[in-house]
Amino acid sequence: MTSQNSNHSDSPHLSCADFQQQLPDLFASGSEGLTDPALIQHLKTCENCSALVRDLQYIADQARQLLEPTHEPSDSVWKKIQESLTSDPTYAVNPSKQ
């Protein structure tokens, strides 16, 4: 079965394939992209495309969060990391073994 469902009785003006071809532009333009009445109507009436858009939006949001750190670690966190590294003999540099 393909993703081209052009026989939706609720949305005769836009097929799933036509809607899905618009997805790159829709996501590139953000929330302003959903102004076309045919896209809006199809999204309201097609469960498959609605689920696809929700899934893609979730993936885009998660990727954005990975790329945009919410905060920097505090100085105390860095200090604890440094202390752990200097107190652990496996991380100590021993020039005689090099």
The 8 nearest C-alpha neighbors of each residue, nearest first, counted from 0:
[[1, 2, 3, 4, 5, 16, 15, 47],
 [2, 0, 3, 4, 16, 15, 5, 47],
 [1, 3, 4, 16, 0, 15, 47, 19],
 [4, 2, 16, 15, 1, 5, 14, 17],
 [5, 3, 15, 6, 2, 14, 7, 16],
 [4, 6, 14, 7, 3, 15, 16, 13],
 [5, 7, 4, 8, 11, 14, 10, 9],
 [8, 6, 9, 10, 5, 11, 4, 14],
 [7, 9, 10, 11, 6, 5, 44, 12],
 [10, 8, 7, 44, 11, 45, 41, 40],
 [11, 9, 7, 12, 41, 8, 13, 44],
 [10, 12, 13, 8, 7, 9, 6, 14],
 [13, 11, 10, 37, 14, 41, 40, 9],
 [14, 12, 11, 10, 17, 37, 41, 18],
 [13, 15, 5, 17, 16, 4, 18, 12],
 [14, 16, 18, 4, 3, 17, 19, 5],
 [15, 17, 3, 19, 14, 18, 20, 2],
 [18, 16, 14, 20, 15, 19, 13, 21],
 [19, 17, 15, 21, 16, 20, 14, 38],
 [20, 18, 16, 22, 21, 17, 15, 48],
 [19, 21, 17, 18, 22, 16, 23, 24],
 [20, 22, 19, 18, 24, 23, 25, 17],
 [23, 21, 25, 19, 24, 20, 26, 18],
 [24, 22, 26, 25, 21, 27, 20, 19],
 [25, 23, 27, 22, 26, 21, 28, 32],
 [24, 26, 32, 22, 23, 28, 27, 21],
 [25, 27, 29, 23, 28, 24, 22, 32],
 [28, 26, 24, 25, 29, 23, 32, 22],
 [27, 29, 32, 26, 25, 31, 24, 30],
 [30, 28, 26, 31, 27, 32, 25, 33],
 [29, 31, 32, 33, 28, 25, 26, 34],
 [32, 30, 29, 33, 28, 34, 25, 26],
 [33, 31, 25, 28, 30, 29, 34, 24],
 [32, 34, 31, 35, 30, 25, 39, 38],
 [33, 35, 32, 36, 31, 39, 38, 30],
 [34, 36, 38, 37, 33, 39, 32, 40],
 [37, 35, 39, 38, 40, 34, 33, 41],
 [36, 38, 40, 39, 35, 41, 13, 12],
 [39, 37, 41, 35, 36, 40, 42, 18],
 [38, 40, 36, 42, 37, 41, 43, 35],
 [41, 39, 43, 37, 42, 38, 36, 44],
 [40, 42, 38, 44, 43, 39, 10, 45],
 [41, 43, 39, 49, 40, 45, 44, 38],
 [44, 42, 40, 41, 45, 39, 49, 46],
 [43, 45, 41, 42, 9, 40, 46, 10],
 [46, 44, 42, 47, 48, 41, 43, 49],
 [45, 47, 49, 48, 50, 44, 42, 43],
 [48, 46, 50, 49, 45, 51, 15, 52],
 [47, 49, 51, 50, 45, 46, 52, 42],
 [50, 48, 46, 52, 42, 51, 47, 45],
 [51, 49, 53, 47, 48, 52, 46, 54],
 [50, 52, 48, 54, 49, 53, 55, 47],
 [51, 53, 55, 49, 54, 50, 56, 48],
 [54, 52, 50, 56, 51, 55, 57, 49],
 [55, 53, 51, 57, 56, 52, 50, 58],
 [54, 56, 58, 52, 57, 53, 59, 51],
 [55, 57, 59, 53, 54, 58, 52, 60],
 [56, 58, 60, 54, 55, 59, 53, 61],
 [57, 59, 55, 61, 56, 60, 62, 54],
 [58, 60, 56, 62, 57, 61, 55, 63],
 [61, 59, 63, 57, 58, 62, 56, 64],
 [60, 62, 64, 58, 63, 59, 57, 65],
 [63, 61, 65, 59, 64, 60, 58, 66],
 [62, 64, 60, 66, 61, 65, 59, 67],
 [63, 65, 67, 61, 66, 62, 60, 68],
 [66, 64, 62, 63, 67, 61, 68, 60],
 [65, 67, 63, 64, 68, 62, 61, 69],
 [68, 66, 64, 65, 63, 69, 62, 70],
 [69, 67, 70, 66, 65, 64, 71, 63],
 [68, 70, 67, 71, 64, 65, 66, 72],
 [71, 69, 68, 72, 73, 67, 64, 65],
 [70, 72, 73, 69, 68, 74, 76, 77],
 [71, 73, 76, 70, 74, 77, 75, 69],
 [72, 74, 76, 75, 71, 77, 78, 70],
 [73, 75, 77, 76, 78, 72, 79, 71],
 [76, 74, 78, 73, 77, 79, 72, 80],
 [75, 77, 79, 73, 78, 74, 72, 80],
 [78, 76, 80, 74, 75, 79, 81, 73],
 [77, 79, 75, 81, 76, 80, 82, 74],
 [80, 78, 82, 76, 81, 77, 83, 75],
 [79, 81, 77, 83, 78, 82, 84, 76],
 [80, 82, 78, 84, 79, 83, 77, 85],
 [83, 81, 79, 85, 84, 80, 86, 78],
 [84, 82, 80, 86, 81, 85, 79, 87],
 [83, 85, 81, 87, 82, 86, 90, 80],
 [84, 86, 82, 83, 87, 81, 91, 90],
 [85, 87, 83, 84, 82, 88, 91, 90],
 [88, 86, 84, 89, 85, 90, 83, 91],
 [89, 87, 91, 90, 86, 85, 84, 92],
 [88, 90, 87, 91, 92, 84, 86, 85],
 [91, 89, 88, 87, 84, 92, 85, 86],
 [92, 90, 88, 89, 93, 85, 87, 84],
 [91, 93, 94, 90, 89, 88, 96, 97],
 [92, 94, 95, 96, 91, 97, 90, 88],
 [93, 95, 97, 96, 92, 91, 90, 88],
 [94, 96, 93, 97, 92, 91, 88, 89],
 [97, 95, 94, 93, 92, 91, 89, 90],
 [96, 94, 95, 93, 92, 91, 90, 89]]
